[in-house]
Amino acid sequence: MNGPGKAEGWYPDPSDPNQLRWWNSVEWTDHTQPAPAAPAPPVRRFAKPAPPTRPRSSDGTPPPPARPVSINPPPPDSNDTGTKKGWAIALAVAALIVVAIVGSALSDDPDDTTLARPETSASTPTTDSSADSDTTTPSQPTTTSPSDTTGATSSQQPADTETATERLAELVVAQLTTPPSPYIRDQYQPGGWSDFDNDCQSTRHEVLQARSNERVVMSADGCRVSEGLWIDSFNGDRLTTAEEATIDHLVPLAEAHRSGGWQWDQATKERFANDDTAINFRIVGSDINQAKADSRPDQWLPPDEASHCAYAVDWIAVKHRWQLTVTASESAKLADILEGCPAGDSVQPFTSAPPVIVTTTVAPSTTVAIPESAGPGVLTLVSCDRYSERVVIANTGGEPVSLSGYNLHDEGFKHTHTLGQYGTLEAGETITIISGEDAAADADTNTHVWKRSHVWNNDGDIAHLVTPAGTTTTAGC
């Protein structure tokens, strides 16, 4: 509006849009100045604005300061009833000009590297304030979802169960027999988990770090994980300490040995034990790990039925990858599981280069020479092998011995076996007592099954042969 109610100030000139004219609250004066130029294109730095040009009137006298187009308006006239309204208008115009300039300066310009919005920097490892002062977390936790029970990586491409079925058909079906050489865990994990890259963190602790769903807490020396968050792949339990979280070989080491690993050289056995692929390792609680032991899928499956498809597919993938055999019952069970999987069910096969597998010649076992005497029969505890779960007892005397009243037990009497059921042992004859899930009787070699579970401790045990009179002979296992 143009009239007495309009506050004094600089306004767009009604006669020339390219300049501003001073309004004295009553009428337009002769004082003018150029209108603000349009915002310049963005530059690499903010330029200092040029000082405003002071206009002059036709009689040569300077006009009042040109303030309304800058941030500060001219001082108001206390007698002007429109002063407050004028201030508001002037401030609004100034704000619009500032917004336009700043917005233009921050616009996306591919050539402008100075004013570009900075990239968000990676977070810096921090110390876990809830832990002791000497426990830090030098690594970031993974973003694996708790529902991701395979820990599959992005480098693995999904395949359907049809692929698993094809792989199962390619596996060699072999009869379950006792391997030519016994399973010895130390051949697969000598001294425990390996540290191939010599960074003081074994494969176990590197896997715990990589698959934790929270930032892990390390030991003071940074070599071992002490705390984190892992989801049990078999039952969904939350595991928060390294003591609770165990690394399960999907195909157990003993099962790998029975199904072909017995012919591997030492280095290949170690590579299998430390094959830290998504399909080969599971993080589970110790109780369920012990329940599974070295069972095959036809002997044990995870409690959560929803995980059976992934379990079967990954089991097949591991055996296919390492060229291991399957038993007839194992193959039938796996095929049955796959048949019940939803059509097109997604699995995570390992797609990297196949492992290096080196086989070696296993020397045949030698027969123990049984000394004989001309006297009465005498039972002797010849040997005990804790790895193959095999105990050999011989009659070293010259006459038959009835086994009635004899018994065999381990250290601490946790397991006891009566021998009377096997009748009489002839002079110079041996009897072999075996145990373990794959134990098989053999009449030709007088081999008998004690039980289909493990008896002898892998870290050392003592076999005791007790006579009917109560005397005992022992042999280390």
C-alpha positions in Angstrom: 0.0 0.0 0.0 1.1 3.6 -0.7 -0.2 6.0 1.9 0.4 7.6 5.3 0.1 4.2 7.1 3.1 2.8 5.3 6.3 2.8 7.4 9.3 4.6 6.1 12.0 2.5 4.4 13.4 1.2 1.1 10.9 -0.4 -1.2 10.8 -1.5 -4.8 10.5 1.5 -7.0 7.1 1.6 -8.7 8.6 3.3 -11.7 11.7 1.1 -12.1 11.8 -2.6 -10.8 15.6 -2.5 -11.0 16.0 -0.1 -8.1 14.8 0.7 -4.7 13.3 4.1 -3.6 13.0 5.6 -0.1 9.5 6.0 1.3 9.4 8.6 4.1 6.1 7.3 5.5 4.2 10.0 3.6 5.5 10.0 0.0 8.2 8.7 -2.3 11.5 10.7 -2.1 14.1 11.2 -4.8 16.6 8.9 -3.0 17.2 5.6 -4.9 19.6 2.8 -5.0 20.0 -0.4 -7.2 17.8 -3.3 -6.2 19.7 -6.4 -4.8 21.1 -8.5 -7.6 19.9 -12.1 -8.1 22.0 -14.7 -6.1 25.1 -15.6 -7.9 25.9 -19.3 -8.7 27.5 -21.3 -5.9 31.2 -20.8 -5.5 33.9 -22.8 -3.6 33.9 -20.3 -0.7 31.5 -17.6 0.5 32.5 -14.1 -0.8 32.4 -11.1 1.4 29.4 -8.9 0.2 30.3 -5.6 -1.4 29.3 -2.5 0.6 26.0 -0.9 -0.5 26.1 2.1 -2.9 25.0 5.3 -1.3 22.6 7.2 -3.6 22.5 10.9 -3.9 19.5 13.3 -4.4 19.2 15.7 -7.3 20.4 18.6 -5.0 23.6 16.7 -4.0 22.6 16.0 -0.4 23.1 12.4 0.9 19.9 10.5 1.8 19.4 8.6 5.0 21.4 5.3 5.2 20.1 2.5 3.0 19.3 0.0 5.8 16.1 -1.9 4.9 17.9 -4.2 2.4 20.5 -5.2 4.9 19.9 -7.2 8.1 19.4 -4.1 10.2 16.5 -1.7 9.3 16.7 2.1 9.9 15.8 3.3 13.4 12.0 3.7 13.7 10.3 7.0 14.3 8.6 6.9 17.7 5.8 9.0 16.4 5.1 6.7 13.4 2.1 4.4 14.2 3.1 2.1 11.3 6.7 1.5 12.5 6.1 -2.0 13.9 4.4 -3.1 10.7 7.2 -1.7 8.6 9.8 -3.6 10.7 8.0 -6.8 10.1 7.9 -6.4 6.4 11.5 -5.4 6.2 12.6 -8.3 8.3 10.6 -10.7 6.1 12.2 -9.4 2.9 15.7 -9.7 4.4 15.0 -13.3 5.6 13.8 -14.3 2.2 17.0 -12.9 0.6 19.2 -14.7 3.1 17.4 -18.0 2.6 17.8 -17.7 -1.2 21.5 -17.0 -0.9 22.3 -19.8 1.5 20.1 -22.3 -0.3 21.9 -21.5 -3.6 25.3 -21.8 -1.9 24.5 -25.3 -0.6 22.9 -26.6 -3.8 24.3 -29.9 -5.3 27.2 -28.9 -7.5 29.3 -31.8 -8.7 32.3 -29.5 -9.2 32.0 -27.9 -5.8 34.1 -29.9 -3.4 34.4 -27.1 -0.7 30.7 -26.7 0.1 29.6 -30.2 -0.4 28.0 -31.9 2.5 30.7 -34.0 4.3 30.4 -37.8 4.2 29.5 -39.4 7.5 32.7 -40.9 9.0 33.0 -44.4 10.2 32.4 -44.8 13.9 35.5 -45.2 16.0 35.9 -48.3 18.2 35.1 -47.5 21.7 35.7 -49.0 25.1 32.8 -50.8 26.7 32.1 -48.8 29.8 30.2 -51.7 31.3 33.3 -53.9 31.3 36.6 -53.8 33.1 38.9 -50.9 32.1 41.3 -53.4 30.3 38.6 -54.9 28.1 38.0 -53.0 24.8 36.2 -53.8 21.7 38.5 -53.2 18.7 36.0 -54.6 16.2 32.5 -53.8 15.1 29.8 -56.4 15.5 28.2 -57.9 12.5 24.7 -56.9 11.4 23.6 -60.5 11.2 20.0 -60.8 12.2 19.2 -63.1 15.1 17.0 -65.1 12.8 20.0 -65.7 10.5 21.0 -69.2 11.7 23.5 -69.8 8.8 25.6 -66.7 9.1 25.7 -66.7 5.3 27.7 -64.0 3.6 26.8 -61.8 0.7 29.3 -63.7 -1.5 27.0 -66.7 -1.4 24.3 -66.9 -4.0 21.0 -68.6 -3.1 20.1 -71.9 -4.7 17.0 -74.0 -4.3 16.6 -77.5 -2.8 16.8 -79.0 -6.3 20.5 -78.2 -6.2 20.9 -80.0 -2.9 19.0 -83.0 -4.3 21.4 -83.1 -7.2 24.4 -82.9 -4.9 23.0 -85.7 -2.7 22.7 -87.9 -5.7 26.4 -87.2 -6.5 27.6 -88.4 -3.0 29.0 -91.9 -2.8 26.9 -94.2 -0.6 29.2 -96.4 1.4 28.7 -99.1 4.0 29.5 -98.0 7.5 32.7 -99.7 8.6 35.4 -99.1 11.1 38.1 -96.8 9.5 41.5 -98.3 8.9 42.9 -95.7 11.3 41.2 -94.6 14.5 39.7 -91.1 14.9 42.2 -89.0 16.9 40.9 -85.5 17.5 44.4 -84.1 17.9 45.1 -84.9 14.2 42.3 -82.4 13.3 42.8 -79.9 16.1 46.3 -80.3 17.5 46.4 -78.2 20.6 42.9 -76.9 20.0 41.7 -74.3 17.5 44.3 -73.1 15.0 45.5 -69.6 14.4 46.5 -69.7 10.8 47.2 -65.9 10.4 49.2 -65.7 13.7 47.2 -62.7 15.0 46.7 -64.4 18.4 43.0 -65.0 17.7 42.1 -68.6 16.9 39.5 -69.6 14.4 37.0 -70.0 17.2 37.4 -66.4 18.5 37.5 -65.0 15.0 34.1 -66.7 14.2 32.6 -65.5 17.5 33.6 -61.9 16.6 32.3 -62.2 13.0 28.9 -63.6 14.0 28.1 -61.7 17.1 25.0 -59.6 16.9 26.4 -57.0 19.3 29.8 -55.4 19.8 32.0 -58.0 21.4 34.1 -57.6 24.5 37.6 -58.9 24.2 40.1 -60.1 26.8 42.7 -57.6 28.0 45.3 -58.9 25.4 42.7 -58.7 22.6 43.1 -62.4 21.7 39.9 -63.9 23.0 36.2 -62.9 23.0 34.6 -62.9 26.4 31.2 -61.4 25.7 28.8 -60.8 22.8 25.4 -61.9 21.6 24.8 -65.1 19.5 21.6 -66.9 18.7 21.7 -70.6 19.0 21.3 -72.0 15.5 19.5 -75.1 16.8 16.9 -73.8 19.3 17.0 -70.0 19.1 18.5 -69.4 22.6 20.4 -66.2 23.3 24.0 -66.7 24.2 25.9 -63.8 25.8 29.3 -65.2 26.9 32.0 -67.1 25.1 31.7 -69.8 27.7 28.0 -70.4 26.6 28.7 -70.2 22.9 30.3 -73.3 21.4 31.4 -73.7 17.7 29.7 -76.8 16.3 31.1 -78.4 13.2 27.9 -79.1 11.2 29.5 -82.4 10.0 31.4 -83.4 13.2 35.1 -84.2 13.0 34.5 -87.8 13.9 31.8 -88.2 11.3 34.1 -86.6 8.7 36.8 -89.1 9.7 34.5 -92.1 9.3 33.2 -90.9 5.9 36.6 -90.4 4.2 38.6 -88.1 6.3 40.7 -91.0 7.7 42.7 -91.0 4.4 43.5 -87.2 4.6 46.9 -86.0 5.5 47.4 -84.0 8.6 47.2 -80.6 6.9 43.9 -81.4 5.2 42.4 -82.6 8.5 43.4 -79.2 10.0 41.9 -77.3 7.1 38.6 -79.1 7.5 38.5 -78.4 11.3 39.1 -74.7 10.6 36.9 -74.3 7.5 35.1 -71.2 8.8 32.4 -71.1 6.1 28.8 -70.3 6.8 27.8 -73.9 6.0 30.4 -75.6 8.2 30.1 -73.8 11.5 27.2 -73.2 13.8 27.2 -71.3 17.1 25.2 -73.2 19.6 24.9 -73.8 23.4 27.1 -76.5 25.0 24.2 -78.6 26.1 22.7 -79.0 22.6 26.2 -79.5 21.1 26.8 -82.4 23.5 23.4 -83.8 22.6 24.3 -83.8 19.0 27.8 -85.2 19.6 29.0 -86.8 16.3 25.6 -87.9 15.1 24.4 -88.0 11.5 21.0 -86.5 10.4 19.5 -90.0 10.5 20.4 -90.1 14.2 19.8 -86.5 15.3 18.2 -83.3 14.1 17.9 -79.9 15.7 14.8 -79.4 18.0 13.5 -76.7 15.8 11.8 -78.5 12.9 11.8 -75.2 10.9 15.6 -75.5 10.6 15.7 -79.0 9.2 15.7 -78.0 5.6 18.6 -75.6 6.0 20.4 -78.2 8.2 20.0 -81.0 5.6 21.0 -78.7 2.7 24.1 -77.5 4.5 25.1 -81.0 5.6 24.9 -82.1 2.0 27.0 -79.1 0.9 29.7 -79.8 3.4 30.0 -83.5 2.4 29.9 -82.6 -1.3 32.5 -79.9 -0.8 34.9 -82.2 1.0 34.1 -85.3 -1.1 32.9 -87.3 1.9 30.6 -90.4 1.7 27.1 -91.0 3.2 25.5 -94.1 4.5 22.4 -95.5 3.0 20.2 -94.5 6.0 21.8 -91.1 6.1 21.1 -90.5 2.4 17.5 -91.7 2.8 16.9 -89.4 5.7 18.4 -86.4 3.9 16.3 -87.1 0.8 13.2 -87.4 3.0 13.9 -83.9 4.5 14.4 -82.3 1.2 11.2 -83.7 -0.1 9.3 -82.0 2.6 11.0 -78.6 2.0 8.8 -75.8 0.4 9.2 -75.5 -3.3 12.0 -73.1 -4.2 13.2 -73.0 -0.6 16.3 -70.8 -0.6 19.5 -72.3 0.7 23.1 -70.9 1.0 25.6 -73.1 -0.7 29.4 -72.4 -0.6 30.5 -71.1 -3.9 34.3 -70.4 -3.4 37.1 -72.5 -4.8 37.0 -76.2 -3.5 39.3 -77.0 -0.6 42.7 -78.6 -1.1 42.4 -82.3 -0.2 45.5 -84.4 0.1 45.2 -88.1 0.9 47.8 -90.4 2.3 48.4 -94.1 2.6 47.3 -95.6 5.9 49.4 -98.5 7.1 47.3 -101.6 7.9 47.0 -102.4 11.6 49.2 -105.2 12.9 48.0 -108.2 14.8 49.0 -108.3 18.4 51.1 -111.4 19.1 49.6 -113.3 22.0 52.2 -115.2 24.1 51.0 -118.6 25.2 52.0 -120.7 28.2 51.5 -124.4 29.0 49.8 -123.6 32.3 46.2 -122.8 33.1 44.3 -120.1 31.1 45.0 -116.5 32.0 43.1 -113.5 30.9 45.3 -110.5 30.0 44.2 -107.0 29.2 46.2 -106.5 26.0 45.2 -103.0 24.9 42.7 -100.1 25.1 42.3 -97.5 22.4 40.3 -94.5 23.6 39.9 -93.1 20.1 38.6 -96.2 18.3 36.8 -97.3 21.5 38.4 -100.8 21.3 39.6 -103.0 24.1 41.4 -106.3 23.4 41.5 -109.1 26.0 43.5 -112.3 25.4 43.9 -115.8 27.0 47.7 -116.1 27.3 47.5 -119.4 29.1 47.4 -123.0 27.8 43.9 -123.9 28.7 40.4 -122.4 28.0 39.0 -119.8 30.4 35.3 -119.2 31.2 34.4 -115.5 31.1 31.8 -116.0 33.7 32.3 -113.6 36.6 34.7 -111.3 34.7 33.8 -107.7 34.1 35.3 -104.6 32.3 35.0 -101.0 33.5 36.4 -97.6 32.9 38.1 -95.3 35.4 35.7 -94.3 38.1 33.1 -97.1 37.3 31.1 -94.9 35.1 30.7 -97.8 32.6 30.8 -101.5 33.5 30.4 -104.5 31.1 30.0 -108.1 32.1 31.9 -110.6 30.0 30.2 -113.9 31.0 27.7 -113.6 28.1 30.6 -114.4 25.7 31.2 -117.9 26.9 34.7 -119.3 26.9 38.0 -117.9 25.6 40.2 -120.6 24.1 44.0 -120.7 24.7 45.7 -118.0 22.6 42.3 -116.5 21.5 41.4 -112.8 21.8 38.1 -111.0 22.3 37.6 -107.4 21.3 35.0 -105.2 23.0 34.0 -102.1 21.1 31.8 -99.1 21.8 30.6 -96.0 20.0 27.7 -95.1 17.8 29.2 -96.9 14.8 30.3 -100.0 16.7 29.6 -103.2 14.7 30.0 -106.8 15.8 32.1 -109.2 13.8 31.9 -113.0 14.6 35.0 -113.8 12.5 37.2 -111.6 14.7 35.3 -112.3 17.9 34.4 -108.6 18.2 31.4 -107.7 20.3 29.6 -104.4 20.9 29.5 -103.1 24.5 27.2 -100.1 23.8 26.5 -97.7 21.0 27.8 -94.6 22.9 31.3 -93.5 23.9 32.9 -95.0 26.9 36.5 -93.9 27.0 37.5 -90.3 27.6 39.5 -88.8 24.8 41.7 -87.0 27.2 42.8 -90.2 28.8 41.2 -93.2 30.6 42.1 -96.5 32.3 40.5 -99.9 31.5 40.0 -102.3 34.4 39.6 -106.1 33.9 38.2 -107.6 37.1 38.4 -111.4 37.8 35.7 -113.4 39.7 38.1 -113.3 42.7 38.1 -109.5 42.6 41.7 -109.0 41.4 42.2 -106.3 38.8 44.5 -105.7 35.9 44.6 -102.4 34.1 45.7 -100.8 30.8 45.9 -97.2 29.9 43.7 -95.9 27.1 
